[in-house]
Amino acid sequence: MHKKVEVLPDLAALVQRSLELTLAQMHNAIQARGLCTIALSGGSTPKPLYEAIAAQALPWEKVHVFWGDERYVPPDSPDSNQRMARQAWLDKVEIPAENIHPMPTDAADPADAALQYETHLKEFFQLKSGEFPALDVNLLGIGDDGHTASLFPHTAALQVCDRIVTVGNKDGQPRITFTIPTINQARCTMFLVSGANKQAALAQVFASVADDYTYPARFVQPQGELWWLLDRAAGQGLQLPEE
Ligand SMILES: O=C1O[C@H](COP(=O)(O)O)[C@@H](O)[C@H](O)[C@H]1O
């Protein structure tokens, strides 16, 4: 694992740096394998990055967009991660509809939706039994409770190691989420973290000793590159890990 932590002066600089890195990864993937697979995070932090990507001239037919987690709401809900990404990015570019791979949220049981998405990923990535997809870029955020994707502290999803996708639990509300082995299979993982409210959780995630189940982002130890991009408000006073 190549791990790099950067503290940028402000949110604008964080967006610019994440744009540079994301574009470089996308171009490398397209050159190496003919297409780029990227998994998106939700929340508010990545929105300006998505807007910046939308302004780029990219070979959109070679870009496939997935989600690392989704709230269990209809796609037109203001809470939908898919909706945010479509509004900020996907609706603004000429990406083929079949290159957009949203997590389903219309099954009667969220467990069925998780299984449907897992089956779709297995087919798309042509996985053999027991294999996990290697996304070219996996964008992640962290909540002020230390959650990442929809892997919340002390929830059952944290222990799921034999599935690509599972059901997360946010205060009793279901979500669909990549599992930890899926996250850790990515070629390039990039956390975008903004705001002073993330400081305390980050300190625990970067601590040499802390409880992984209390701070789930600690489980993210991917085989590929790992980037932590923080703005100054998030990174202030943080003891940065040795690289
Ligand atoms: O609920 C979620 O929150 C996290 C963090 O979001 P942020 O707005 O605080 O950056 C996000 O990474 C995750 O995808 C989302 O579903």
The ligand as a Gaussian input file, in Angstrom:
#p B3LYP/6-31G(d) Opt

LIG

0 1
 O      -23.480000       9.584000       4.630000
 C      -22.468000       9.728000       4.029000
 O      -21.483000      10.449000       4.582000
 C      -20.115000      10.282000       4.244000
 C      -19.395000      11.576000       4.617000
 O      -20.045000      12.657000       3.942000
 P      -19.524000      14.156000       4.072000
 O      -20.554000      15.018000       3.430000
 O      -19.388000      14.461000       5.517000
 O      -18.228000      14.224000       3.355000
 C      -19.970000       9.915000       2.787000
 O      -18.631000       9.578000       2.497000
 C      -20.895000       8.762000       2.438000
 O      -20.747000       8.371000       1.079000
 C      -22.296000       9.243000       2.635000
 O      -23.273000       8.280000       2.272000

